[in-house]
Amino acid sequence: MFNKDDKVEIKSCVDDPRAAGRTGYIVDEKPPGPLTQGRWTVNGIGFWIAPVLCHASELRVIKPAAR
């Protein structure tokens, strides 16, 4: 389970393979639903890479969001 603004490492990403190995942050405020097919939105990956959708198994939390 992830929280909004958690910093995550993208281990792999079917949506955009260029994002693999990079870091970004979770955009979703609540768990993803059927519209995104259960995938989390990750942003802040890089200048030329748009936000991507990744399954939880493709992500690893680096730094939890400050609460």
N, C-alpha and C positions, 0 to 999 in steps of 0.2 A: 504494500500500500504506500502510495506517495502522497505528499501534500503540496499545495501550491507553493512555488518558489524554492522547492528542494533543488539543490544543485546535483545533477546526475551525470554519470558517465554512460555513454551509449556504447554498449558492447558490440551490438550489431543492429542493423535497421533495414528491414525489408522495404520500407517506404523510400529511403534514399541511402544507398550503401556508402556514399561519401561521408555520411555522418558518423560512421563507425569509428570508435577510438576518440571521439571528441566529447566535450562537455557542454552542457546546456542547463536549462532550468525548466521545471514543470509549470505549465500554464494553467492546467485544469484545477478548478476549485473543489470539485467533487469527483468521485470515481467515474471513469468513462462509461458510456452506455452504448446502445446499439448503433447510433449514428456513426461513431468512430470504430465500431466493431471491437470495443473493449481496449482500444489502444490509447495511450497517454500522449498528449501534445507536448513536445519539447521545443523550446525556442532558445535563441541566443547561441546558436551553434557556430555560426561563422557568417561572414559578410555575404558570401555567395550561396549559402545554404538556407533555404526557407524553413519555417517550422516544420517538424516532421511528426508523424504518428508512429509510436513504438509500443510493442507489447511489454508488459512488466518484466518478462524474462529477458528482454533485450537491454534493460536498464539496471544501473547500480547507483545507489545514493552515495554521494561523496560528502555532502554537507547538508544536513537537515535545515529547513527554513527556520529562521528566528521566530519565536512565538512570544 
